[in-house]
Amino acid sequence: MKNQPAFDRKKILDSVLEKPAVRKKRLEIIEKISNQLKGIRKNEKLDFEIFLGGSYAKGTDIKGSDGDIFMLFPEEFDAFEILKVLRKNFPEGIEEYSDHPYLTLPQDSFSVDIVPGYKASTGRDLRTAVDRTPFHVKFVKENFTEEMKNEVRILKQFLKGIGAYGSESSVQGFSGYVAELLIHHYKTFDEVVSKARGWKIPSVLSQGTKVFDAANLVMVDPVDSGRNAAANVSAENLATFILASNLFSWEKWRDFFYPPKQDFCLPREAVVVFMPCRKCNEEVLVPNLRRISSVLKSELENLDFRVVYSSVFVQNGGYIVIIPESNRMGEAQLHIGPPVTSPNIEPFLKKWKNGTKYGPPFVIGDRVCVLREREEREISESIAKIIPRVKLSKDFDPNKILVISGPDLGSVPEVIAKRFLFPSLGKWTKNQSGDIQ
């Protein structure tokens, strides 16, 4: 990979950073909300520390970064009661749920999250995942130069451009903190990309106090040696990053950092399951949707429907997109019986002694078979029969589930119909100028 010219570095940073006036305004909004929390602390007689977290606190923010304000309590607290207090004082806020509830305040073109948590004394004295945030902020502030922070910003936009950025359940990509750890490990964006060319799946980049067997990428959290900071990175996102690193060159940097959106088209055979939700929290629903999707795939394949791809979304409800090889099966089904030498051959022959509408039993290889009429032929009808047998989360309303297929696919939201395949490869795969290894 060629060295990056100096003018390109300034150009990419200018494109990644918010304009100074916009960033100043956002920091003022965050400060205003922090001051409102100080008033709440006094008026409600609550004991908590106000802490600015996230990329704005670390100085690694890019365009589109949101604000994070933490309410750190020294003792036990009721997160739901705190949420009630926040809702009373910020009526425009939106309830969200992760380890426990928090409030999102939508602003112009960005949002600010107010997150309750515990004030931990050390990185090992944690009760929830958000409690380690102050230690992450401290780590970046103490170990990163301004140049390294800018390298983080460049890496974040690269990950965003190739579609592999974001730790939320629906994405399973690289978090902002993992991007920071990669720069801490390799110092520059160029070196990260250079090293990633040689990565395999799985890749272990650092060692901790335990082995992370199921992980695709291992980067041990320096503030907690028992935690893999990259545990959520999927194989697909890691593979996308490795491929993009192999193909990257600064001559075509815009193709990677700001690729045009490319749309997909749902095949006519597609079936989409819409599952209305009572509380549509993405972090809760996505794992449940993936579990239901896995059950559907297994059950459908037991019925001889081959599922070639499936994906899940949360968009004012849960969506499961299923792409089968065919949405209709033929009327005849091959039922394979036991080998002719098996003690079970007589019960099989007795059961099918009269044959079927297609004829008597016959032999394939050493096994006795029969051609019988298929019970389930339409995939949408099969899905409708399977779903009532699947254990659903209480967040879903089982009485309002819809199985969408055929001409009705036009009712599927455009954002899903055009993005159902992910992560997808961008323009950067064309006219490759990198050296694939």
FENSULCOR-V72994 format. One record per residue. RES is the residue in one letter. OMEGA is omega in degrees with one decimal (none if undefined). BURIAL is 1 if it has 16 or more other C-alpha atoms within 10 Angstrom, else 0. Layout:
[[RES & OMEGA & BURIAL] [RES & OMEGA & BURIAL]]
This chain:
[[M & -177.5 & 1] [K & 176.2 & 0] [N & -177.5 & 0] [Q & 176.1 & 0] [P & -176.6 & 0] [A & -177.1 & 0] [F & 177.9 & 0] [D & -179.6 & 0] [R & 178.3 & 0] [K & -178.3 & 0] [K & -178.5 & 0] [I & 179.0 & 1] [L & 177.8 & 1] [D & -178.9 & 0] [S & -175.9 & 1] [V & -175.4 & 1] [L & 169.8 & 1] [E & 174.3 & 1] [K & -175.3 & 0] [P & -178.6 & 0] [A & 179.7 & 0] [V & -179.7 & 0] [R & 178.3 & 1] [K & 179.5 & 0] [K & -179.1 & 0] [R & 177.7 & 1] [L & 177.0 & 0] [E & 177.7 & 0] [I & 178.7 & 1] [I & 178.9 & 1] [E & 178.9 & 0] [K & 178.8 & 0] [I & 177.2 & 1] [S & 178.2 & 1] [N & 176.1 & 0] [Q & 177.6 & 0] [L & 175.5 & 1] [K & 177.3 & 1] [G & 177.5 & 0] [I & 179.7 & 0] [R & -178.8 & 1] [K & -174.7 & 0] [N & -177.8 & 0] [E & -179.7 & 0] [K & 178.6 & 0] [L & -179.8 & 0] [D & 176.3 & 0] [F & 176.8 & 1] [E & 178.1 & 1] [I & -174.5 & 1] [F & 175.2 & 1] [L & 179.6 & 1] [G & 176.7 & 1] [G & -172.5 & 1] [S & 177.7 & 1] [Y & 178.6 & 1] [A & -177.5 & 1] [K & -175.1 & 1] [G & 179.1 & 1] [T & -177.9 & 1] [D & 175.2 & 1] [I & 176.4 & 1] [K & 179.5 & 1] [G & 178.5 & 0] [S & 177.4 & 1] [D & 178.5 & 1] [G & 179.1 & 1] [D & 176.0 & 1] [I & -177.3 & 1] [F & 172.3 & 1] [M & -173.8 & 1] [L & -177.2 & 1] [F & -179.5 & 1] [P & -176.9 & 0] [E & 178.4 & 0] [E & 177.0 & 0] [F & 178.8 & 1] [D & -175.1 & 0] [A & -178.2 & 0] [F & 175.9 & 0] [E & 177.2 & 0] [I & 179.1 & 1] [L & 176.9 & 1] [K & 178.8 & 0] [V & 179.7 & 0] [L & 179.9 & 1] [R & 179.4 & 1] [K & -176.0 & 0] [N & 177.5 & 0] [F & -175.3 & 1] [P & 178.8 & 0] [E & -176.1 & 0] [G & 179.8 & 1] [I & 178.7 & 0] [E & 173.8 & 1] [E & -177.2 & 1] [Y & 172.9 & 0] [S & 171.5 & 0] [D & 173.8 & 0] [H & -172.7 & 1] [P & 172.6 & 1] [Y & -175.1 & 1] [L & 176.1 & 1] [T & 178.7 & 1] [L & 178.8 & 1] [P & 176.2 & 0] [Q & 175.9 & 0] [D & 174.5 & 0] [S & 171.0 & 0] [F & -179.9 & 0] [S & 178.4 & 1] [V & 177.1 & 1] [D & 172.1 & 1] [I & -169.7 & 1] [V & 173.8 & 1] [P & 178.0 & 1] [G & 178.8 & 1] [Y & 175.4 & 1] [K & -177.7 & 1] [A & -179.7 & 1] [S & 177.1 & 0] [T & 179.4 & 0] [G & 178.9 & 1] [R & -178.4 & 0] [D & -173.2 & 0] [L & 176.3 & 1] [R & 177.0 & 0] [T & -177.5 & 0] [A & -176.4 & 0] [V & -175.7 & 1] [D & -179.3 & 1] [R & -178.2 & 1] [T & 179.2 & 1] [P & -179.9 & 1] [F & 175.3 & 1] [H & 179.3 & 1] [V & 179.9 & 1] [K & -179.1 & 0] [F & -179.5 & 0] [V & -178.8 & 1] [K & -175.9 & 0] [E & -171.5 & 0] [N & -176.6 & 0] [F & 170.1 & 1] [T & 177.3 & 0] [E & 178.5 & 0] [E & 179.0 & 0] [M & 177.8 & 1] [K & 176.8 & 1] [N & 175.4 & 1] [E & 175.7 & 1] [V & -179.6 & 1] [R & 178.5 & 1] [I & 179.7 & 1] [L & 179.1 & 1] [K & -178.2 & 1] [Q & 175.4 & 1] [F & 178.9 & 1] [L & 178.6 & 1] [K & -178.4 & 1] [G & -178.8 & 1] [I & 175.5 & 1] [G & -177.0 & 1] [A & -176.4 & 1] [Y & 176.6 & 1] [G & -175.9 & 1] [S & -177.9 & 1] [E & -173.4 & 0] [S & -177.7 & 1] [S & -177.3 & 1] [V & -177.0 & 1] [Q & -180.0 & 1] [G & -179.8 & 1] [F & 176.7 & 1] [S & 175.7 & 1] [G & -179.2 & 1] [Y & 176.2 & 1] [V & 175.9 & 1] [A & 177.7 & 1] [E & 179.4 & 1] [L & 177.9 & 1] [L & 177.6 & 1] [I & 176.6 & 1] [H & -177.4 & 1] [H & -173.2 & 0] [Y & 173.3 & 0] [K & -177.4 & 1] [T & 176.1 & 1] [F & -178.5 & 1] [D & -178.4 & 1] [E & 176.0 & 0] [V & -178.7 & 1] [V & 179.5 & 1] [S & -179.2 & 1] [K & -177.6 & 0] [A & 177.6 & 1] [R & -177.6 & 1] [G & -179.8 & 0] [W & 171.6 & 1] [K & 175.0 & 0] [I & 3.3 & 0] [P & 176.1 & 0] [S & 177.0 & 0] [V & -176.1 & 1] [L & 177.4 & 0] [S & -176.5 & 0] [Q & 178.1 & 0] [G & -177.5 & 1] [T & 176.4 & 0] [K & -178.9 & 0] [V & -179.4 & 0] [F & -170.7 & 1] [D & -171.4 & 0] [A & -173.7 & 0] [A & 173.9 & 1] [N & -179.9 & 1] [L & 179.8 & 1] [V & 170.9 & 1] [M & -175.6 & 1] [V & 179.6 & 1] [D & -178.3 & 1] [P & 177.3 & 1] [V & 178.7 & 1] [D & -173.0 & 1] [S & 177.6 & 1] [G & -177.0 & 1] [R & 172.2 & 1] [N & -176.9 & 1] [A & -177.1 & 1] [A & -174.6 & 1] [A & -173.7 & 1] [N & -176.8 & 1] [V & -179.4 & 1] [S & 176.9 & 1] [A & -178.6 & 1] [E & 179.9 & 1] [N & 176.6 & 1] [L & 178.5 & 1] [A & 178.3 & 1] [T & 179.8 & 1] [F & 178.9 & 1] [I & 179.6 & 1] [L & -180.0 & 1] [A & 178.1 & 1] [S & 178.7 & 1] [N & -175.2 & 1] [L & -171.2 & 1] [F & 166.9 & 1] [S & -176.5 & 1] [W & 178.1 & 1] [E & -177.6 & 0] [K & -173.7 & 0] [W & -178.2 & 0] [R & 178.5 & 1] [D & -179.7 & 1] [F & -174.7 & 1] [F & -177.2 & 1] [Y & -179.0 & 1] [P & 175.5 & 1] [P & 178.6 & 0] [K & 177.6 & 0] [Q & -174.9 & 0] [D & 173.0 & 0] [F & 179.8 & 0] [C & 179.3 & 0] [L & 175.4 & 1] [P & -179.5 & 0] [R & -178.9 & 0] [E & -174.7 & 1] [A & 172.7 & 1] [V & -179.5 & 1] [V & 177.5 & 1] [V & 177.6 & 1] [F & -176.6 & 1] [M & 178.4 & 1] [P & -178.0 & 1] [C & 179.0 & 1] [R & 173.8 & 0] [K & -171.7 & 1] [C & 177.0 & 1] [N & -172.8 & 1] [E & -176.1 & 1] [E & 178.3 & 1] [V & -172.9 & 1] [L & -173.8 & 1] [V & 177.6 & 1] [P & 177.8 & 0] [N & 178.6 & 1] [L & 178.6 & 1] [R & 178.4 & 1] [R & 179.9 & 0] [I & 178.6 & 1] [S & 179.6 & 1] [S & 178.2 & 0] [V & 179.1 & 1] [L & -179.3 & 1] [K & -178.9 & 1] [S & -179.4 & 0] [E & 179.8 & 0] [L & -179.8 & 1] [E & 172.9 & 0] [N & 178.4 & 0] [L & 177.9 & 1] [D & 172.2 & 0] [F & 178.9 & 1] [R & 178.8 & 1] [V & -176.5 & 1] [V & 179.7 & 0] [Y & 173.3 & 0] [S & 178.4 & 1] [S & -177.6 & 1] [V & -178.5 & 1] [F & 167.7 & 1] [V & -178.5 & 1] [Q & -172.8 & 0] [N & -177.2 & 1] [G & 178.9 & 1] [G & 178.0 & 1] [Y & 171.1 & 1] [I & 178.8 & 1] [V & -179.4 & 1] [I & 177.5 & 1] [I & 179.6 & 1] [P & 174.4 & 1] [E & 176.6 & 0] [S & 179.0 & 0] [N & 176.7 & 1] [R & 178.5 & 0] [M & 175.5 & 1] [G & -174.6 & 0] [E & -177.3 & 0] [A & -180.0 & 0] [Q & 177.8 & 1] [L & 177.7 & 0] [H & -175.5 & 0] [I & 179.6 & 0] [G & -176.4 & 1] [P & 173.3 & 1] [P & -177.7 & 1] [V & -179.3 & 0] [T & -176.5 & 0] [S & 175.3 & 0] [P & 180.0 & 0] [N & -176.3 & 0] [I & -178.7 & 0] [E & 176.9 & 0] [P & -179.3 & 0] [F & -179.8 & 1] [L & 179.0 & 1] [K & -178.9 & 0] [K & -174.4 & 0] [W & -174.7 & 0] [K & 179.3 & 0] [N & -180.0 & 0] [G & 178.4 & 1] [T & 177.9 & 0] [K & -178.8 & 0] [Y & 177.7 & 0] [G & -176.6 & 0] [P & 175.5 & 0] [P & 178.5 & 1] [F & -173.9 & 0] [V & 168.8 & 0] [I & -174.5 & 0] [G & 178.3 & 0] [D & -175.6 & 0] [R & 177.0 & 0] [V & -176.3 & 1] [C & 173.8 & 1] [V & 176.7 & 1] [L & -176.2 & 1] [R & -178.9 & 1] [E & -178.9 & 1] [R & 180.0 & 0] [E & -177.7 & 0] [E & -177.8 & 1] [R & -178.6 & 1] [E & -176.1 & 0] [I & -179.2 & 1] [S & 177.5 & 1] [E & 178.4 & 0] [S & 178.9 & 1] [I & 179.6 & 1] [A & 179.3 & 0] [K & -178.3 & 0] [I & -172.1 & 0] [I & 179.5 & 1] [P & -179.9 & 0] [R & -177.6 & 0] [V & 177.2 & 0] [K & -177.1 & 0] [L & 172.9 & 0] [S & 179.0 & 0] [K & 178.8 & 0] [D & -178.1 & 1] [F & 175.4 & 1] [D & -174.1 & 0] [P & -177.1 & 0] [N & -176.1 & 0] [K & 179.7 & 0] [I & 179.8 & 1] [L & 172.4 & 0] [V & -172.1 & 1] [I & 179.0 & 1] [S & 176.4 & 1] [G & -177.8 & 0] [P & -178.1 & 0] [D & 178.3 & 0] [L & 177.7 & 1] [G & 178.9 & 0] [S & 178.6 & 0] [V & -179.9 & 1] [P & -175.7 & 0] [E & -177.7 & 0] [V & 177.8 & 0] [I & -177.6 & 1] [A & -177.5 & 1] [K & -177.4 & 0] [R & -172.6 & 1] [F & 175.5 & 1] [L & -179.7 & 1] [F & -11.7 & 0] [P & -178.9 & 1] [S & -177.5 & 1] [L & -174.8 & 1] [G & -177.9 & 1] [K & -177.0 & 1] [W & 176.4 & 1] [T & -179.9 & 0] [K & 177.8 & 0] [N & -176.7 & 0] [Q & 177.8 & 0] [S & 175.9 & 1] [G & 178.6 & 1] [D & -178.3 & 0] [I & -179.3 & 0] [Q & none & 0]]
